[in-house]
């Protein structure tokens, strides 16, 4: 009887990600931050998805300070925060076929930027 009563608590405490992260989104990416087609501007992104649902790595040459990943509804997405030392940058991105589509909100600079990344 006690085992059955404790089951909901055990389920709440179990990590949502017990399996290995999907390999397709892991690794090194080149992010296209170009504002104009004739003015290329690219920066690196490194994604290291952990089995516990967290994300480590870097974006725009800044360490990922806090991040999460999830596979749901047929896609794998990440969301994380970085900083330039003056303010936070909030990024969300999803793997789409062989590339990543994302957006970054620069809170201090008051802009939202859509971007794409390739291997």
C-alpha positions in Angstrom: 0.0 0.0 0.0 2.8 2.5 0.8 4.6 1.7 -2.4 1.5 2.6 -4.5 1.1 5.9 -2.5 4.7 6.8 -3.1 4.6 6.1 -6.9 3.4 9.7 -7.9 6.2 11.2 -5.9 8.8 8.9 -7.6 7.4 9.9 -11.0 7.7 13.6 -10.2 11.3 13.2 -9.1 12.4 11.1 -12.1 14.4 13.1 -14.7 12.5 13.8 -17.9 15.5 12.8 -19.9 16.7 9.3 -19.0 17.9 8.5 -22.5 20.9 9.7 -24.5 20.4 13.1 -26.2 19.8 13.0 -30.0 23.1 13.1 -31.9 21.7 15.1 -34.8 21.7 18.4 -32.9 24.9 17.8 -30.9 28.2 19.4 -31.9 29.5 22.4 -33.8 27.3 24.8 -35.9 27.9 27.9 -37.9 25.2 30.5 -37.1 24.3 33.0 -39.9 23.6 36.3 -38.2 23.8 38.3 -41.4 21.4 41.3 -41.5 21.9 41.8 -45.2 22.5 39.1 -47.8 25.6 40.7 -49.2 27.2 41.2 -45.8 28.0 37.8 -44.3 28.3 37.6 -40.6 28.7 34.2 -39.0 29.5 33.0 -35.5 30.1 29.5 -33.9 27.7 27.6 -31.7 28.6 24.4 -29.9 25.8 22.3 -28.4 26.4 19.6 -25.8 23.1 18.1 -24.8 23.2 16.2 -21.5 21.1 13.2 -20.6 19.6 15.1 -17.7 18.0 17.6 -20.1 20.5 20.4 -19.8 22.6 22.1 -22.5 26.2 23.1 -22.2 28.5 24.6 -24.8 28.8 28.1 -26.3 27.0 30.6 -28.6 28.5 33.6 -30.2 31.7 32.8 -28.4 29.9 33.1 -25.0 29.5 30.2 -22.6 26.0 28.8 -22.3 25.1 29.6 -18.7 21.8 27.9 -18.4 20.1 25.7 -21.0 17.6 23.0 -21.5 16.7 20.7 -24.4 13.7 18.6 -25.3 12.4 16.3 -28.0 8.7 16.6 -28.5 6.1 16.9 -31.3 8.6 15.5 -33.8 11.4 17.9 -33.2 14.4 18.6 -30.9 14.8 22.1 -29.5 17.1 23.9 -27.2 16.7 27.0 -25.1 19.5 28.7 -23.2 20.9 32.0 -21.8 24.3 33.6 -22.5 25.7 37.0 -21.7 28.1 39.6 -23.1 28.9 40.8 -19.6 26.4 43.7 -19.8 23.2 41.8 -20.2 21.5 38.5 -21.0 20.8 36.9 -24.3 17.9 34.4 -24.5 18.1 31.9 -27.3 15.6 29.3 -28.5 16.3 27.0 -31.5 15.0 23.8 -33.1 16.6 21.3 -35.4 14.8 21.3 -38.8 16.0 18.6 -41.2 19.8 19.2 -41.5 19.9 22.8 -40.0 18.9 24.8 -37.0 16.3 27.6 -37.0 16.5 29.9 -34.0 16.0 33.3 -32.5 17.8 35.3 -29.9 16.4 38.1 -27.7 19.0 40.6 -26.6 17.2 41.9 -23.5 19.6 44.8 -22.8 19.8 45.8 -26.4 16.0 45.5 -27.0 16.1 43.4 -30.2 15.0 40.0 -31.4 17.0 38.3 -34.1 16.0 35.3 -36.2 18.9 33.2 -37.5 19.8 29.9 -39.1 22.7 27.5 -38.5 24.4 24.8 -40.6 27.2 22.3 -39.9 
